[in-house]
Amino acid sequence: MTATDTDQAPAPLATRREWLGFVVVLGATFMGQVDGFIVSLASPTIQRELPAGFDEIQLVGAGYVLACAAGLVVGGRLGDRFGRRRVFLAGMAVFTLASLACGLAPNAPALIAFRVVQGAAAAALIPQELAILHALFRDDTQRGRALGLYGTALGLGVIAGLAGGGLLVDLDLAGLGWRPAFLLNVPIGLAILAAGRAVIPESRATGATRFDLAGAALTVVAFPAILLPFVFGPHRGWLPSALPCAPVAAVAVALLVRQQRALAARGGEPLFPPRVLTAPGMPTSLATLVTFFAGNAGLFLVFTYYVQTGLGTSPLVGGLMLVPLGVGFAIGSPLSGRLAAGRAGPRLPVLGCLGLAVVLLAQAAIAAGPTSAQRVLLALAMGAVGLAQGLVVAPLIGGILSRVAPDDAGAASGTASTLTQFGLAAGYAAVGSWYSLVLGGTPGAADAPADRDSHVQAFAAATVLLAVLALVTAALCVLRDRVRTSPGTSEALATTTPENG
């Protein structure tokens, strides 16, 4: 690019129809969050009423996560190749049908199978959400506002899932027990399908080549093999979980790396384009995302453990104590767009992570104080955590998308979403294991220490570890911001427009 920044034409602004299309896309974001939290809260009821064993209930959750993680990059590239609106609507249709099947499942194996289908559909949906955002909003101010709204949808989904999930199960609507947790998705999905066909503009990568079927097949094998030990290791033992998966993961990853390099050398279009993975600052940006979401998963886990087994609160009260997290996140996300456009600029994620570390350390101090005040103080602290996280998430995602041209938005979004799943799984396993180690037993088990001091020490140790992860994330953000986006990317962002579907 030879022209100076001042010679470039301003990026086109999104139209009213395009904004309406993005709002419909946010409906899918909201639905996905609600679904995840409601199903988690309904798990004990599902186990009792279906009936199902604990291992089967684990697979209800793990099947969804593994299918979703395995297909995220594939889903992103399908959108680039065949059209993001088309793949979004197809994913929503399958997700809606799978939700109906889950709600009508006659037994545990059927429910597990339908959850796998639901996860595969989510893998088609999730990358399109960010890729459509990237294609619709070329103006930096509008993109920042859209990312803020994306974060708000995530936060509101957390609130609705936590506050409404327990209530929905407790109400036992029409005597259906846990089934409305899945059936609720059906009318929402149908509404999104009807509106999406009318207002979501189509966009796809220009000059798209043949789809990488070999890379897709290897990805579907490699990613679950890597993730399975993280999912089952904390409950079934790390060695028994890793032994059958490690050889499969090693061979699949080696073959995938070789196949992707060979395809790129021949001028093909691999699932993981080297120009995406090696874009200036991209490796650090992806590492930042993994570290941040590892802390997110770990916090959710140890907070739930502590308030239920340490403070003796009910699951419903424990869920309500997490509602301020969603409120804070819903406030912080749109605020991040305004602050990033002002004096805070690229320093915002650093400041947010530093604030997050301070709040996490404050939680450790609250746990050491009087028990009578802890429920209120910890709930307020979680609100501050949500606010800090809201200031960080949108800039992290925006930083990744800004480093690629719109043609590669699906690949970048799928890669980022996949690594987010790795971060969540690793954080859940590592922080949970650290909490159990300090506690001296498995939380909630009969052999776990019952004295308050043991639980306080375990929670304090876990929150200190989470504060360290927040500081590492801040340091990675500083390192990332030393690398500017490539000029070719900036030029592409200013000139590429979505198709009118």
PyMOL commands that set and color helices and strands:
alter all, ss='L'
color gray80, all
select helices_A, chain A and resi 5-7+16-49+54-82+84-103+108-136+140-171+173-175+180-183+185-199+213-236+238-242+245-265+274-277+282-310+315-341+345-367+371-401+406-439+452-480+487-495
alter helices_A, ss='H'
color red, helices_A
deselect
rebuild
show_as cartoon
